Amino acid sequence: MSNLLDLTLKTLSDKLAENIVSIDMRTVTPFTDYFVIATARNLRHVASLARDVIKAAEEEGYSLRMQEGTEGSSWILVDLRDVIVHIFTEDTRAQYKLEHLWGDLPAEHYKG
């Protein structure tokens, strides 16, 4: 497991994200090593979690490649190169079912 992945998982957990899952993407894509999927309690929490993940990563010397989604979005993607973080509201996560798309890959539920 990478330091960036550990940092991302811990930050999400510390900031009260729920149902945090990491998916090992190393065997299927050259553009990232891991997807992390997490649920936020509401729209403000989605934005707050995204800001907190970016801040924690940058403080440790990692750079943001890009962010998709803005304040008020029910899904924000944070691309930190080796780790791509998907932060959803519960309803949006249930609608898109990202972890089911990659259900055949190694995944771990983060317990904190």
C-alpha positions as CSV (number, residue, x, y, z in Angstrom):
1,M,0.0,0.0,0.0
2,S,1.3,3.4,-0.8
3,N,1.9,6.3,1.5
4,L,-0.5,8.5,-0.4
5,L,-3.2,5.8,-0.2
6,D,-2.7,5.5,3.6
7,L,-2.8,9.3,3.9
8,T,-6.0,9.5,1.9
9,L,-7.8,6.8,3.8
10,K,-6.8,8.2,7.2
11,T,-7.9,11.7,6.2
12,L,-11.3,10.6,5.0
13,S,-11.8,8.5,8.1
14,D,-10.6,11.3,10.4
15,K,-13.1,13.7,8.7
16,L,-16.0,11.2,9.2
17,A,-16.4,9.9,5.7
18,E,-18.4,6.6,5.7
19,N,-18.1,3.3,3.8
20,I,-14.5,4.0,2.6
21,V,-13.3,1.4,0.0
22,S,-10.0,1.3,-1.8
23,I,-9.8,-0.6,-5.1
24,D,-6.4,-1.8,-6.5
25,M,-6.3,-0.6,-10.1
26,R,-2.7,-1.4,-10.9
27,T,-3.4,-4.3,-13.1
28,V,-6.1,-2.6,-15.3
29,T,-5.0,1.0,-15.9
30,P,-1.8,2.9,-16.4
31,F,-3.1,6.2,-15.1
32,T,-3.6,5.4,-11.4
33,D,-2.8,2.8,-8.8
34,Y,-5.9,3.1,-6.6
35,F,-9.5,4.3,-6.6
36,V,-10.8,5.3,-3.2
37,I,-14.6,5.6,-2.8
38,A,-16.2,7.3,0.2
39,T,-19.6,8.5,1.3
40,A,-20.3,11.9,2.7
41,R,-23.3,12.9,4.9
42,N,-24.4,15.8,2.7
43,L,-23.3,18.2,-0.1
44,R,-21.3,20.4,2.3
45,H,-19.5,17.3,3.6
46,V,-18.7,16.2,0.1
47,A,-16.9,19.5,-0.6
48,S,-15.2,19.6,2.8
49,L,-13.8,16.0,2.4
50,A,-12.4,16.9,-1.1
51,R,-10.7,20.0,0.4
52,D,-9.3,18.1,3.3
53,V,-7.9,15.3,1.1
54,I,-6.3,17.8,-1.2
55,K,-4.8,19.8,1.7
56,A,-3.4,16.7,3.4
57,A,-1.9,15.5,0.2
58,E,-0.3,18.8,-0.7
59,E,1.1,19.2,2.8
60,E,2.9,15.9,2.2
61,G,4.3,17.0,-1.1
62,Y,1.8,15.3,-3.5
63,S,0.2,17.4,-6.2
64,L,-3.4,17.6,-7.4
65,R,-3.7,16.6,-11.1
66,M,-7.4,17.8,-11.3
67,Q,-10.7,17.9,-9.5
68,E,-14.1,17.3,-11.1
69,G,-17.1,18.6,-9.3
70,T,-17.5,21.8,-7.2
71,E,-19.1,23.1,-4.1
72,G,-22.7,21.7,-4.1
73,S,-21.9,18.6,-6.2
74,S,-23.1,15.2,-5.0
75,W,-19.9,13.6,-6.5
76,I,-16.5,15.1,-6.4
77,L,-13.5,13.4,-8.0
78,V,-10.0,14.3,-6.7
79,D,-7.2,13.0,-8.9
80,L,-3.9,12.8,-7.0
81,R,-2.3,10.8,-9.8
82,D,-1.5,7.5,-8.0
83,V,-4.8,7.7,-6.1
84,I,-8.1,8.9,-7.5
85,V,-10.7,9.7,-4.8
86,H,-14.5,9.6,-5.5
87,I,-16.5,11.3,-2.8
88,F,-20.3,10.8,-3.0
89,T,-23.5,11.5,-1.2
90,E,-25.2,8.3,-0.3
91,D,-27.9,8.5,-3.0
92,T,-25.4,9.4,-5.7
93,R,-23.1,6.5,-4.7
94,A,-26.0,4.1,-4.9
95,Q,-27.0,5.5,-8.3
96,Y,-23.5,5.1,-9.9
97,K,-22.4,1.9,-8.1
98,L,-18.7,2.5,-9.0
99,E,-17.4,-0.4,-6.9
100,H,-19.7,-2.8,-8.8
101,L,-18.0,-1.7,-12.1
102,W,-14.7,-2.9,-10.7
103,G,-16.1,-5.7,-8.6
104,D,-13.6,-8.3,-9.9
105,L,-10.6,-6.3,-8.6
106,P,-9.0,-6.5,-5.1
107,A,-10.9,-4.1,-2.8
108,E,-10.6,-3.3,0.9
109,H,-13.0,-1.6,3.3
110,Y,-11.1,0.8,5.5
111,K,-11.9,0.3,9.1
112,G,-9.8,3.2,10.5
